[in-house]
Amino acid sequence: RQEGSDNSDPVGLADGLRRGAHGRPLSQTGQGLHRQEKDMVRAVEAVQAAVVGVVNLQRTGDAMTRSAALVEAGTGSGVIYDVQGDVAYIVTNHHVIAGANRVEVVCGLGERTVARVVGADPLTDLAVLAIDAAFAKGVARFGDSDRLVPGQLAIAIGNPLGLDFSQTVTAGVISATNRSIPLDFDGDGEAEWELETIQTDAAINPGNSGGALVNSRGEVIGINSMKISEAGIEGMGFAIPVNDALSIIRQLEERGSIQRSYMGVTPKNLQAIPMEQLQSILQLPPEVVSGVVVLDVEPPASQAGLVPMDVIVGLDGQAIESAADLRRYLYTKTEPGDAVRVTFWRGMEQNETVVRLTAMPEM
């Protein structure tokens, strides 16, 4: 599917959006601006109507009785990226809708409708929603996030601090194009995953999550996701590159979930193991200072001969220095059914084995 393509746009705006920002007339309020300002206004106009509010509603009280009521647990943003027949598709962040008993979308001048959750992926913090196409006021066009360079214009559009500030526009630059943000899902102090992001100094505040990061041509090049909010730190926001998001979006549309490879090991970073345990339990050569300790093992890894306390240092010849490295390789370079060559240490001896990957079990 061509992202943003549609033969049944209910309000006739999508064709103009696809022609590009500079092919559209500037609004009357934009007259008398400098050229650079006009370009920015056109970029905003090209996508602003496609940015919507997303409301997370959750039940309070006893869900088994009539006393349970739906209350607003949080709000965020989303981007309408495609219309197919009478259905409009929206991309947002997983954390915006997590735990929701009902999701609503607010479009245009406050029109509210119930959304269906097509699928969600906590690992990449992406989710896809579907609404009646009659509510779609615009369709965003995706750009190419692989072509971004530090210093180019970045425009963030979303709903900071709730729907009272809907479709707020902030601007800055692309600060970096390949920032890895460690994510600790289970609170054990170790990152289970590293999210590849675009860094920007365009203001991204609570409620902007799921909104659009836009280039000067009015193309969405990122999905706003998070910011660093520590005292004394300003202008450090992060967005998921749209090129990374596309494959996730398509899988969520097709299957409702992401199919990832499963190796069957519980990993722990070697560098997190106390030195005395390295010597007394693992008994590794002194040159082995990074890798992944296998804490627990089950099929298919156990069928390939891996056992607890083995230390994985490579997959298919690529160095594995952390649990995040292992997951990144499995999730992005392989598919269920693939065979991977595993290099590992067992005490003082280096070994290799081949593991035939399976599909990750349902959580």
Backbone torsions as a table, in degrees:
resi	resn	phi	psi	omega
1	ARG	NA	132.3	173.7
2	GLN	-75.5	121.4	-176.7
3	GLU	-62.4	128.7	179.5
4	GLY	86.1	-3.9	-179.9
5	SER	-79.5	143.7	-174.3
6	ASP	-166.4	131.1	176.5
7	ASN	-103.8	5.9	-176.7
8	SER	-138.3	43.7	-179.7
9	ASP	-62.1	118.6	-171.7
10	PRO	-69.4	-20.1	-177.0
11	VAL	-121.9	4.3	173.3
12	GLY	75.1	17.7	-178.4
13	LEU	-94.7	-24.9	-170.3
14	ALA	-61.9	-39.0	-179.0
15	ASP	-60.1	-41.2	178.3
16	GLY	-64.9	-38.0	178.5
17	LEU	-63.8	-40.2	-177.4
18	ARG	-72.3	-22.6	178.8
19	ARG	-70.3	-16.9	179.7
20	GLY	105.9	153.6	-173.4
21	ALA	-61.6	-38.3	-173.4
22	HIS	-78.6	-6.0	177.7
23	GLY	-90.9	2.5	-176.6
24	ARG	-107.3	147.5	177.9
25	PRO	-68.4	142.7	177.4
26	LEU	-72.6	140.6	179.6
27	SER	-62.4	156.5	-178.5
28	GLN	-59.2	-33.9	-179.2
29	THR	-71.0	-10.9	-178.3
30	GLY	-95.3	4.9	-179.7
31	GLN	-69.2	148.0	176.6
32	GLY	82.7	9.5	179.7
33	LEU	-89.4	159.1	173.1
34	HIS	-68.2	162.5	-175.8
35	ARG	-58.7	-44.4	-178.9
36	GLN	-62.6	-38.8	178.5
37	GLU	-67.0	-40.1	178.2
38	LYS	-61.5	-41.1	178.8
39	ASP	-61.1	-41.1	-179.8
40	MET	-67.8	-41.1	178.9
41	VAL	-61.6	-43.2	178.6
42	ARG	-62.1	-40.7	179.2
43	ALA	-61.9	-42.2	179.0
44	VAL	-65.3	-45.5	-178.6
45	GLU	-61.6	-29.1	-177.4
46	ALA	-68.9	-22.8	-173.0
47	VAL	-127.8	-17.7	-170.9
48	GLN	-57.3	-39.6	-178.3
49	ALA	-67.2	-18.9	-179.7
50	ALA	-88.2	-7.4	179.6
51	VAL	-90.6	125.9	-174.2
52	VAL	-123.3	165.0	172.1
53	GLY	-90.3	145.0	178.4
54	VAL	-123.3	125.8	-175.8
55	VAL	-113.4	125.7	178.4
56	ASN	-96.7	112.9	-179.9
57	LEU	-108.9	131.0	-178.8
58	GLN	-129.9	152.2	-178.6
59	ARG	-80.5	141.2	173.8
60	THR	-115.7	163.1	-180.0
61	GLY	75.6	-157.7	-178.0
62	ASP	-85.4	110.5	-176.7
63	ALA	-65.2	-15.4	-178.3
64	MET	-89.6	-5.4	-178.6
65	THR	-121.7	174.0	-179.8
66	ARG	-73.1	-8.7	-178.7
67	SER	-75.2	-15.7	179.8
68	ALA	-68.2	133.7	-179.5
69	ALA	-130.6	148.4	175.9
70	LEU	-84.4	126.3	177.8
71	VAL	-126.1	156.2	-179.6
72	GLU	-74.9	113.9	-179.5
73	ALA	-93.4	-16.6	-180.0
74	GLY	173.3	163.2	177.5
75	THR	-133.3	155.2	176.8
76	GLY	-152.5	-155.8	-177.3
77	SER	-130.3	167.0	176.1
78	GLY	-153.9	167.3	-177.8
79	VAL	-129.3	121.4	173.2
80	ILE	-73.6	118.2	-175.4
81	TYR	-116.2	-10.4	-178.1
82	ASP	-160.5	148.7	172.4
83	VAL	-129.8	125.9	177.9
84	GLN	-126.0	108.5	-177.6
85	GLY	63.3	-121.5	-178.6
86	ASP	-100.6	17.5	-178.9
87	VAL	-120.3	129.7	173.5
88	ALA	-106.0	136.0	-177.7
89	TYR	-106.3	139.3	-175.7
90	ILE	-127.0	134.9	171.2
91	VAL	-102.8	138.1	177.3
92	THR	-146.4	-172.7	175.8
93	ASN	-89.1	145.7	174.6
94	HIS	-59.6	-41.0	-175.2
95	HIS	-68.5	-16.9	176.9
96	VAL	-70.2	-35.2	-175.5
97	ILE	-107.7	-0.6	-175.6
98	ALA	-57.7	132.2	177.4
99	GLY	79.7	4.1	-175.2
100	ALA	-74.0	138.4	168.6
101	ASN	-89.7	-19.2	178.7
102	ARG	-156.4	138.9	177.6
103	VAL	-119.5	131.0	176.0
104	GLU	-119.8	150.7	179.1
105	VAL	-119.5	135.9	179.4
106	VAL	-111.5	119.4	-175.6
107	CYS	-114.0	160.9	170.5
108	GLY	50.1	-123.2	-176.4
109	LEU	-94.1	33.1	175.6
110	GLY	107.0	7.8	176.7
111	GLU	-65.5	127.9	-174.9
112	ARG	-116.0	137.9	178.9
113	THR	-145.6	155.5	177.3
114	VAL	-76.3	138.7	178.1
115	ALA	-109.6	147.2	172.6
116	ARG	-97.3	131.5	176.5
117	VAL	-80.8	109.0	-179.7
118	VAL	-73.1	-41.5	179.6
119	GLY	-177.9	161.2	-179.3
120	ALA	-148.3	150.7	-179.4
121	ASP	-135.3	102.4	-178.5
122	PRO	-59.7	-33.7	-174.2
123	LEU	-62.8	-43.8	179.8
124	THR	-97.1	0.2	179.4
125	ASP	58.1	43.1	178.5
126	LEU	-124.8	149.8	175.7
127	ALA	-147.3	152.8	177.3
128	VAL	-120.3	130.9	177.6
129	LEU	-115.4	160.3	175.8
130	ALA	-132.0	137.2	176.6
131	ILE	-134.5	168.9	174.4
132	ASP	-63.1	129.0	-176.4
133	ALA	-61.2	-19.5	179.5
134	ALA	-62.9	-21.1	-179.4
135	PHE	-88.9	-9.6	-177.2
136	ALA	-75.9	120.5	180.0
137	LYS	-99.3	-5.9	179.6
138	GLY	-173.9	162.0	177.9
139	VAL	-129.0	123.5	-178.2
140	ALA	-75.5	155.1	176.0
141	ARG	-112.1	131.4	-179.6
142	PHE	-83.2	141.7	173.6
143	GLY	-99.2	-159.6	-178.1
144	ASP	-116.8	101.8	-176.8
145	SER	-72.1	-15.9	178.0
146	ASP	-71.8	-15.4	-177.3
147	ARG	-98.3	6.0	-179.5
148	LEU	-70.4	148.3	175.4
149	VAL	-134.1	146.1	177.6
150	PRO	-58.0	137.0	178.4
151	GLY	103.0	-17.1	-179.6
152	GLN	-78.5	160.3	-175.7
153	LEU	-61.3	139.8	174.1
154	ALA	-134.5	129.7	-179.5
155	ILE	-120.5	126.3	177.6
156	ALA	-104.8	132.6	178.6
157	ILE	-128.0	128.0	-179.4
158	GLY	-174.5	-158.5	-174.6
159	ASN	-124.9	70.6	-177.8
160	PRO	-64.3	138.0	175.6
161	LEU	62.5	25.5	174.7
162	GLY	104.4	-179.5	-171.8
163	LEU	-74.2	-13.2	177.2
164	ASP	-64.6	-21.5	179.7
165	PHE	-117.2	42.6	-174.7
166	SER	-64.2	147.5	177.2
167	GLN	54.9	38.2	174.6
168	THR	-69.5	139.2	-179.4
169	VAL	-111.9	128.0	171.2
170	THR	-128.9	156.6	-176.0
171	ALA	-137.4	151.9	176.9
172	GLY	-166.7	-142.9	179.9
173	VAL	-131.7	165.6	168.3
174	ILE	-74.7	116.7	-178.5
175	SER	-85.5	-36.3	177.4
176	ALA	-160.0	154.8	-173.8
177	THR	-108.6	-6.6	-173.8
178	ASN	-144.3	52.7	177.9
179	ARG	-82.0	129.6	176.1
180	SER	-98.3	121.0	-179.3
181	ILE	-105.9	114.2	179.3
182	PRO	-69.7	137.2	-179.2
183	LEU	-121.5	125.0	178.8
184	ASP	-108.7	98.6	-174.5
185	PHE	-77.7	-33.2	-174.1
186	ASP	-103.3	3.8	174.6
187	GLY	71.3	22.3	-178.8
188	ASP	-91.9	5.3	178.6
189	GLY	87.8	-2.8	178.1
190	GLU	-115.8	139.8	179.7
191	ALA	-75.7	123.9	174.7
192	GLU	-83.5	-18.8	-174.4
193	TRP	-156.8	153.3	172.7
194	GLU	-122.3	119.5	-178.5
195	LEU	-88.6	122.4	177.7
196	GLU	-78.7	127.1	-172.9
197	THR	-136.2	165.6	167.2
198	ILE	-96.4	130.7	175.2
199	GLN	-96.4	136.5	178.8
200	THR	-141.3	154.4	173.6
201	ASP	-99.3	3.8	169.7
202	ALA	-62.4	133.7	-173.5
203	ALA	-61.9	121.6	174.5
204	ILE	-121.2	112.9	-175.0
205	ASN	-117.4	167.4	176.7
206	PRO	-51.7	129.3	-174.9
207	GLY	103.7	-21.6	174.4
208	ASN	-75.7	-18.3	-176.8
209	SER	-54.9	130.9	-178.4
210	GLY	91.4	-8.3	179.5
211	GLY	-81.1	-174.2	-171.4
212	ALA	-98.8	136.8	163.6
213	LEU	-104.7	124.7	-164.8
214	VAL	-123.6	145.5	175.0
215	ASN	-92.6	-176.7	-174.7
216	SER	-70.0	-12.2	178.0
217	ARG	-95.0	5.4	-179.6
218	GLY	77.6	21.5	178.7
219	GLU	-99.7	139.2	176.5
220	VAL	-76.0	120.9	-179.9
221	ILE	-115.0	-2.5	177.2
222	GLY	-163.2	157.3	174.3
223	ILE	-108.3	112.1	-176.6
224	ASN	-57.9	135.7	-171.9
225	SER	-130.7	-41.7	-172.9
226	MET	-161.4	170.3	174.2
227	LYS	-145.5	159.6	171.5
228	ILE	-90.6	122.0	-172.6
229	SER	-117.6	26.9	178.1
230	GLU	-72.3	155.1	179.9
231	ALA	-58.7	134.4	177.6
232	GLY	84.7	-1.1	-180.0
233	ILE	-111.9	124.4	178.7
234	GLU	-129.9	154.0	171.1
235	GLY	69.1	35.7	176.6
236	MET	-125.8	84.4	177.3
237	GLY	-108.6	159.6	-174.9
238	PHE	-137.2	140.8	-179.5
239	ALA	-130.9	148.6	176.8
240	ILE	-79.3	122.5	-179.6
241	PRO	-57.7	136.0	-175.0
242	VAL	-64.9	-30.8	177.9
243	ASN	-65.0	-34.8	175.7
244	ASP	-71.1	-34.7	-176.1
245	ALA	-73.0	-28.1	-171.4
246	LEU	-58.9	-46.3	-178.2
247	SER	-66.4	-35.1	177.8
248	ILE	-66.8	-44.8	179.7
249	ILE	-58.4	-45.8	-178.1
250	ARG	-63.7	-42.5	179.1
251	GLN	-65.3	-39.5	179.0
252	LEU	-64.9	-39.4	176.8
253	GLU	-62.2	-42.6	-173.5
254	GLU	-78.9	-41.0	-171.4
255	ARG	-120.2	-16.8	-177.7
256	GLY	83.8	-5.4	179.3
257	SER	-155.0	171.3	-179.7
258	ILE	-105.6	126.8	177.6
259	GLN	-91.1	118.4	-178.8
260	ARG	-123.1	158.2	179.8
261	SER	-75.1	150.1	-178.9
262	TYR	-129.5	129.3	-177.3
263	MET	-101.1	-29.4	177.3
264	GLY	92.6	28.2	176.7
265	VAL	-124.1	148.7	170.4
266	THR	-101.0	109.2	-171.6
267	PRO	-95.1	152.7	171.2
268	LYS	-141.7	138.1	-179.0
269	ASN	-61.4	130.2	178.6
270	LEU	-58.6	-37.3	-177.3
271	GLN	-67.7	-13.9	178.2
272	ALA	-89.5	-4.2	179.9
273	ILE	-83.5	129.4	178.0
274	PRO	-57.2	146.4	-175.1
275	MET	-57.4	-38.9	-178.0
276	GLU	-65.7	-32.6	177.7
277	GLN	-74.2	-33.5	175.9
278	LEU	-57.4	-41.9	-176.0
279	GLN	-80.1	-41.4	-173.0
280	SER	-84.2	-32.6	-175.2
281	ILE	-104.6	-52.3	-175.4
282	LEU	-79.7	-34.9	176.1
283	GLN	52.8	50.9	-177.7
284	LEU	-87.5	158.0	171.1
285	PRO	-62.0	150.6	-176.4
286	PRO	-62.3	-22.8	-178.3
287	GLU	-79.0	-11.5	178.9
288	VAL	-88.3	100.7	-174.3
289	VAL	-117.5	-6.9	178.1
290	SER	-144.5	155.3	-178.0
291	GLY	151.5	-165.1	-177.0
292	VAL	-126.8	120.8	176.6
293	VAL	-82.1	131.7	177.1
294	VAL	-84.9	107.3	179.1
295	LEU	-80.7	-38.4	179.9
296	ASP	-144.2	153.9	-175.8
297	VAL	-143.7	143.1	177.0
298	GLU	-148.7	173.9	179.1
299	PRO	-57.8	144.1	6.9
300	PRO	-88.2	-9.8	-177.1
301	ALA	-62.6	-40.9	-179.1
302	SER	-64.3	-33.4	178.6
303	GLN	-68.5	-23.0	179.2
304	ALA	-90.3	0.5	175.0
305	GLY	100.8	-0.6	177.0
306	LEU	-72.3	144.4	-179.4
307	VAL	-134.4	162.2	176.7
308	PRO	-55.5	143.1	-179.9
309	MET	81.0	0.2	166.3
310	ASP	-65.9	151.2	-178.8
311	VAL	-120.4	109.4	-179.1
312	ILE	-80.3	128.9	-179.5
313	VAL	-123.4	-4.8	-179.9
314	GLY	-162.3	148.2	172.5
315	LEU	-129.2	119.7	179.9
316	ASP	53.6	36.3	177.8
317	GLY	84.4	-4.1	177.9
318	GLN	-94.7	131.8	-177.9
319	ALA	-62.6	135.8	175.7
320	ILE	-117.8	112.0	-176.1
321	GLU	-106.9	-11.7	-176.5
322	SER	-154.1	167.1	176.0
323	ALA	-62.3	-34.9	177.8
324	ALA	-64.4	-38.9	176.0
325	ASP	-60.5	-44.4	-178.4
326	LEU	-61.8	-47.7	-179.5
327	ARG	-65.3	-41.1	-178.8
328	ARG	-60.7	-42.5	179.9
329	TYR	-65.4	-47.4	-178.5
330	LEU	-62.4	-41.0	-172.4
331	TYR	-82.3	-25.1	-174.7
332	THR	-111.9	-19.6	-175.5
333	LYS	-111.5	-8.0	-175.7
334	THR	-132.7	167.8	174.0
335	GLU	-132.2	156.3	175.4
336	PRO	-53.7	134.3	-177.0
337	GLY	101.5	-19.0	177.7
338	ASP	-69.7	152.0	173.2
339	ALA	-103.6	128.3	178.2
340	VAL	-116.1	141.5	177.4
341	ARG	-90.0	119.0	-174.4
342	VAL	-105.4	123.2	173.8
343	THR	-100.6	127.9	-176.0
344	PHE	-148.2	159.1	175.2
345	TRP	-105.8	137.4	170.7
346	ARG	-126.5	99.2	-172.1
347	GLY	65.5	-127.7	-176.7
348	MET	-89.9	3.1	-174.0
349	GLU	-113.3	130.3	175.0
350	GLN	-89.8	137.4	-176.6
351	ASN	-134.3	167.5	172.6
352	GLU	-135.1	147.8	173.3
353	THR	-149.5	166.9	179.2
354	VAL	-116.6	126.8	179.0
355	VAL	-110.7	127.0	175.1
356	ARG	-89.9	109.4	-172.3
357	LEU	-69.8	149.1	174.4
358	THR	-115.5	179.2	176.5
359	ALA	-79.9	141.8	179.5
360	MET	-62.4	132.1	178.6
361	PRO	-63.2	154.9	175.7
362	GLU	-63.7	138.1	-178.8
363	MET	-74.0	NA	NA
